[in-house]
Amino acid sequence: MHKDPGELLEKYKAGNCSEEERAIVESWYLELHSGKEAPSHRMISNTKDQVWAALSAQKDKESQPVKIRVLLRKVASWAAIISIIGFIGFVYLNKQKKRSSIATISKKQDISPGGNKAFLTLADGKRISLTDAANGELVKQQGLVINKTADGQLVYTVADSDNKGKNGAQLFNTIETPNGGKYQINLPDGTRVWLNAASLLRYPTKFIGSTRVVELTGEGYFEVAKLPGKIPFIVKSEGQEVEVLGTHFNINSYKDEGPIKTTLIEGSVRVIRSRSNIKAADNNVLLKPGEQSELSNQKINVKEVNTESILAWKDGDFVFDGDDLKSIMRKVARWYDVEVMYKGEFEDVKFGGLISRSKNISSVLGIMESTGKIHFVIDGNRITVLRDKE
């Protein structure tokens, strides 16, 4: 790969890039925002030097692309500057990279990214495709009006009603995103929830009583509304409960991702193991902002994390912070709705970097291929990962 990203960008602007170099730049290029002044050459140069110095300092260690991304945002806010270092940030973490050609993926083979896709199942069993539903009012249910906005949000307006089913039972709705889907909803209490691909949220059509309880499978980011009377908001996932009053946090409870991970962004949350045979001392932890709990069969572990990489999916990006290849490909599989197969051993392959989730799959795979360590074969919705010979 080209050693100087500044020179590579200049070659691209001049139209002198090779096919490989052009593919690298284009896979990371972000269009300039219209009406904004382009950065000066001096600003670009200074930014490039700082980023390159940060990467060089990590040559024999794990790279820190997320911290570099924060540096860029502090130095300048132009998309052009971010585009300069986008492809720099994607660094192979084990050995020095060697030159390798990016696989040619035809338009017929390429796979589009996911989008706003979800299914809403009402308490009476009626199932609504939110992908296909028109904007505006979707349904009136027991004094509850549900609207879909132009940007794909569900907005609930609760009328004066006890909103109960037969025998006074509380009614529940379920929203579910498929592979290749995401969605944002506003719950009846004003809490906002973002669901990642292959996730499910079950919630009451109206919160009543002394607690607000929802159930999550998959991954979701919550901005919990504060209510008078300090009514707790509880998120149940398999094996744990998260209790809050008003705060921002992310829960990753995919079954194929191992431990359930709860990451606190703002406020405080208490993570509680929901198994009764656990001793009280080991049963719960109180998280501080920037901390993440991991729930295993034995205990709850807590560590500090970079929250920007945790929330990248919500903001429309992939951010890999020294992630192993199979972890990355699980995220890719859910977002692009593909099946991934492996031929070879990949335990030592790790990556760091960022790329927009709005890109076709070729952009993500092409960048990883440029390390010269792996390559991909696309056959329909099946991706085969192979180890390159060194």
N, C-alpha and C positions, 0 to 999 in steps of 0.2 A: 504494500500500500504506500502511497505517496507520503514522504516524511514531513513535508511542510504543508499544513492545511491552508495557509494563506495563499501560497503559490498555486495550490490546486484550485482554489476558488477563482483566482485571477485567470488561470488557464480556461476554466469553465466559462467565465464571462467573455473571454476573447474567442471562444469557439475552438480552442486548440486541444481539448481533452481527448484522450483515447476513449474507446467505448466503455472500458472498465471504469475509468475515472469519472466519466459522465454519469454512469449508473450510480456510483457512490454519492456524488453530489446531489443528483436528482432525487434519490431515495430519502434524503434528509431535508430537502429544500422546503422552506416555508415562504409563502408569498408575502411580499411586503404589504403592510396595511396601506390602503390608499389614503392619500392626503397627509401622510406623515413624512417628515424630512428624513432622508437617508443619513446614516451616520458618516462622520468624516473619516478619511483614510487613517488619521492619527488614532481616532477612537477604535477603529477596527484593529489596527496594529497593536495597540495597547492591550485590548481585550484578548487577542490571539496569543500575545506573549504571556499574559497571566495564566491563561488556560493551559498553554503548552508547558509552562513551568510547573504547574500543578500536576500535570500528567507525568512529566519527567521525574518528579520527586517520588512518584509511586511506581516506578518501573519495576522494582524488585518486590513490590508489595501488591496487595489487592488494590485496584483502582477505586477512586471515589467519585464517580461521575455525578452523583446527585449533589454533592457539595460543590462541584464545579459548576453545575447548573445554577445553584444559588448565587455563586460568585458572578456569573454572567448577568443575572437579573439585577444585581446590585450595581454592576459596572454600567450596564446600558439596557434599555427596554425595547430596542428595535428588533423586529423579527429577523432582519438581515444578519445581525450579529449572532443571534442564536443559531441561525442556519450555518454559519461558518463553523461552529464547533459541534453541531449535531452529530456529524459523522466521526468527529474526533473522539467524542465521549464513549463511543461503542468500542471498548478496548478489551482484548482478550487477556485474561488474568493470569495465565500460567507461564507462557513462554513468549519470546519475541515473535511477533507476527511475521509470516512470510507471504510473499506475493501469491495471489490466487485469483482466478477469474470468477466473477459472479455468474451464477447459472442464468442462462437465458430462459425466461418464462414467458410464453406467448400469452396474448390477451385471452385466448380461449382457456388456457390453463390457470390464469390468475384468478384469485378469489377476493371478492369485495369484503370490506369490514362489516361488522355488525351495526346495529342501529337501534332506534326506539321500537322495541317489539315486546309485547307482553300480552298475557291473557288474564282477564278479571273474572273470577267465579263468585257470583253473588250468593248470599245466604240461602236463597231458594233453589240453588243449583244451576241457574242460568249462567252460561259462559259467553263472555264477550271478547272478541279479538280487538285489542286496543291498537294493533298495527293497522288494521283495516277500518276501524271506526272513524267516522268523520269528526271534525272538531265541533265543539259545542256540547250541549247537554246530552248525556248518554242515557241516564235512567233516574227516575225518582223512586226512592225505596224507603218506605216507612218514615217519611218526613226528612229523608236525606237526599239531597240533589248532588249527583256526580257529574262533573264536567271534564272534558278533555280539552286542553289548551293547544294552541298552534305549535308549541314547542314540545309537545308530548307529555305534559304533566297531567296528573289527575288531581282535581281540586274538589274538595268536599265542602258542602254547606249544610249545616245541621239546623233543622227547624226545631221548634219547641215540641218535643215528642219523647216519650219514654223509650221508643224504638226497641221493643222487645218482641220476641216470637211467641210461639205457643207456650202456655204455662209460664209466661214471664221470662223465658230463656233469652239470654243475650244473643244477638245475631252477629255472625262473623262473615267477612269477605276474605278472599284470597287473591293476591296478585302474583303471577308467576312469569318470569322471563325465561325464554328458551336459550339454547346455545346461540350465540350471535345476537343476543338481545340485551337491552338495558332499559331502565325506566325510572322516572322520579315521580313520587306521589306525595301529596299533602294529606296527612291523616286528619280525622275529624277534630282533634285537639289542637291542630296547628303544627304538629311535628312533621318535619320533612324527612323523607327517606329516599335514598338513591339505591337502586338494586343493580348489581352487576349481572353478567350473563349467568344463566343456569341457576337462578335463585328464586326463592319463594318467601312471601311474607303473608302471614295470617293475622288478622286484626279485627277488632269489633267495629261494627258500623257506627257505634257511638260508645265513647268511654263513660262508664258509670261506676260508682262505688269508690273505694278508697285506694285503688291502684289502677294503672293503665298497663295492660299486658298484651304483648304481641309475640309471635313465634317466627323465627327466621331459620331458613335453610339456605346455604350458599353464602354470598357476601353482600353486606349492606352497610351504608354510611348513614348515620342518624344525626339530625339536629333537633334535639328534643325541646319542645315548647315548655316554658315554665307556666304553671297554673297556680291560681290562688289556693291556699291550703296545703301547698307542698305535697301534691299527689305524686307518688313515685311512678316512674316509667320503667317497666321491666321487659327486657328482651330475652326470650327463652330460645336457646339452641340446644342441640343434643349434648347433654352432660353438664350444662352450665346455665346460669341466669346472670344477666347484667342489670343492675339496679341503679337508676339515676333520678335526679330531679329535673335538671335542665342542663344539657351539655352536648358536645359534639364527639362522636366516636365511631370507629369502624369495627365491624365483626367479620371475620373470615371463617366460615364453618363448613367449607367444602369437605366432603368425606374423603376425597383423594388427596387432600393437602396435609393430612396428619393432624397435629394438635390444633384445636380451635384457638384462633388468635384475635384478641380484643385490643385495639389500639386507641388510646385516649388522646384527643386533639385539644380539647378545651373543657374546663370544669373538673369534675371528679366522677368516677364510677366505681362501684363495688362488683367484683366478679365473684360469683358464688357457685361452688360445685353443687350440683343438684342430686348427688347420690347420698343417701342417708347413712351409709356405712363409713363415711369419712369423718375423722376426728375434727372437732370444731376448729382447732388451731390451724388445720390444713385446708379448711373448707372455703375460705374466702380471702381476697386481697383487695386493698383500696389502691387504685391506680392514680398516678399524677400525670399531668400533660406531658406527652413525649414518651410515655411508657407503654409497653405492650405485654399482655399476659398470654402465656401458652398453657392451655389445659391439656394435660396428659392423663394417663390412667393412674399415675402415682401422686401427682401434685400439680400446683399451679406455679409456673416459673414466670418471673417478671424481669424485663430488660428494657433498656432505653433503645429507641429506634429512630430512624429518620422518617418522620411522618409524611414528608413529601412523596417518597417512593410508595408508601402505603396507600396514599390517596390518589396516585397518578391515574388509576382507572376512572375515577369519578371526574377528573379534569380532562379526560380524553387522551391520555398518554399511556404508553408502556414505559416504565422506568425500572431498570434492572440494576441492582446494587450488589454485584458479586453473586448473582443468582446462578444456580446450576442449570444446565441445559434442559433437563426434564421438567423442572419447575417452570421455566420460561415457556416451554412447549405446551404445558397444561393450560397456561393463560391464553396462548395463541389458539389452542384447540377450542376452548370455550368461546372466544370472541369471534373466530372465523367459522365456527361450526364444522370442524374437520376432525378426522381421525389421524392419529400420529403413530407410526411404527418405527422401530429402531433396528438397525443392523450394525452391531458393534458395541463397544464399551464407551460410555460417555461420562462416567462419574467424575473425571478430572476436568471437564469442560465447563467453564464459568464465563459469564459475560457481565459487563456493566455498561449502561448507556440509556438513552431515551429515544423514543420515536412516537409519533402521533398514532393513535389507534384509528384514525380516519384513513390511513394508508392501506392500499391493497396488500395482501399477504406477501407479495413478491418483494416489497420494500423491507419488511422485517427479515425475511429469510435471506435476502440478498446481502444485507449488512452482516449477518452472522457468517455467511459463506465467505465474505471478504477477508476473514481471519485466516483462511487457508487450512482450517482444522476440520470442518464439516461441510457437507453439501446436502441438498434436498432434491427429492424427486416428487413431483406433483402428479397424481393420477386421480382425476375427479376430485372428490373431497378427502382423499387419502394423501397424507404427507409421509414419505419415507425419509428417515434421517440416516445418513451414511457417514462413516469416518473417512476423511481424506488421508491419503498416505503422506507421511512426513518425510 
